[in-house]
Amino acid sequence: MANGPIQRLNDDCLFHIFQYLSIVDRIKLERVCKRWQAVSLESWRTFKKFDLSRTTWGLPATDKFSYIDTHVLKKVLTRCGRFLLDFDICKPFNEDGTISRKDQTKLHIIGATGNVLSIIEATCPNLETIYISDPCVNLLGLHSLVSRCQNISKFCLVSKKWIWYEEDLGNIFSSLNKLKYLKISCNNITGKCLSQLPDDIEEIHLMRMVHSSCRHVSDAINKFGNLKSLTIDAYPYIESDLLKSIASHSETLRNLRLSGYVGIDRMTEPEIRVLSKFENLEVLDFRSNCYITNEALAALATSCKKVNYINISYCFDISEKGIFHLASKMELENLIANGLTKITGENFGKMYSLKNLECRNCHRLKEENLCNLIRGAPDLELLDISWNKLNVNNIIYVADEATKRRTNLILKLFVGHTNRKTIEISSPFLNVIDSSSDESCREILNSI
């Protein structure tokens, strides 16, 4: 090794190589020789984001090693903590806003998890982004951490513990003077603490706050002057006052998600008129919201001309009438419409600007309507028709012929859990993917 070719590289070249290595590999290099140890320790200067993904740590998915203890965490953060800007040890969110209990792509922290925040506080003074969840969350540690880290602009807190007091959480929020982004999921808070957030915050995502108060949340939303993105997920009920508070930000609001409402009420005519004020929205997400009706979509389609992404998955009142309004009055690029059992897809063929369409579990879909879409949407990049009873081979044949006229744009067609039979594909711009396999499931997540 002493006379090997790699030893001819100067320290700058080694530094450039080392900065692309995983955490485990960097630590291994410290044992090679004193020179490599010094360069490896110096290479942590470029390490700006810390998380628990196997990729970051350099552990393959097949490795049974799935955890680290606080002793290891402290050793690693002693090396890189002062250079870190982003810190993420939060469990991932599922599509429905819940927290994933099992994630094979991430490691888990064990041992004295109550000391994690104090370790972060002692080693990471320059953090700008913090994502944290149980079991590492505690009130005293959060107070100390936000007092130490004065540059936090993004903060995500997930806790299912029934220990949160609105006043204490409000004090933590009031210390985050530079905060622009908040994502929070806590069981027992009413939303009163949100009024302590900075007035110029830009993004707020309230996830699974099932005990929140409409009055407290509305009052907090009213005070924010530059709100650009808002999520209210799994809210216990939706009232006109809440919608009016949201509509007061129609000039600045670009992304709106109202999801997970499963009550028996439906949107009334006055509330539909409030929706027509969201004229600057670009992204609308109503997934699993039984409150949304065809009439609500009609109002949105008439006034919200800038919207290019809509998610109406599992809005069970939506029928082909609602899709008609979207197709005739908007130029959508992305439509997520999974689980709509009342639609046939007859208006899909009128959506000439579509780039991405998901319509899984829409059992009344007709294959000729999907074929019309493929023929009429030249920029279509992704079409997911998995879990539908269709003659998929006929759709594949039409897609094969339609994509032959393309020059460089590939259409990804997902056909998992259908009656597909293997047929020959001649177009180089068509990629048919059986999303029933694990590998394809990962690919669909990466492609959206």
Secondary structure, DSSP 8 states (H G I E B T S, - for coil): -TTSGGGGS-HHHHHHHHTTS-HHHHHHHTTT-HHHHHHHHHHGGG--EEE-BHHHHT--TT-S--EEEHHHHHHHHHHHGGG-SEEEE---B-TTS-B-S--TTB-EEES-GGGHHHHHHHH-TT-SEEEEETTS--HHHHHHHHHH-TT--EEEEEE--TT--HHHHHHHHHH-TT--EEEEEETT--SGGGGGS-TT--EEEE-S-TT--HHHHHHHHHH-SS--EEEEES-S---HHHHHHHHTTTTT--EEEEE----S----HHHHHHHTT-TT--EEE-TT-TT--HHHHHHHHHH-TT--EEE-TT-TT--HHHHHHHHHH---SEEE-TT-TT---TTGGG-TT-SEEE-TT-TT--HHHHHHHHHH-TT--EEE-TT--S-HHHHHHHHHHHHTT-SS--EEEE-TTS---------TTEEEE-TTSHHHHHHHHHH-
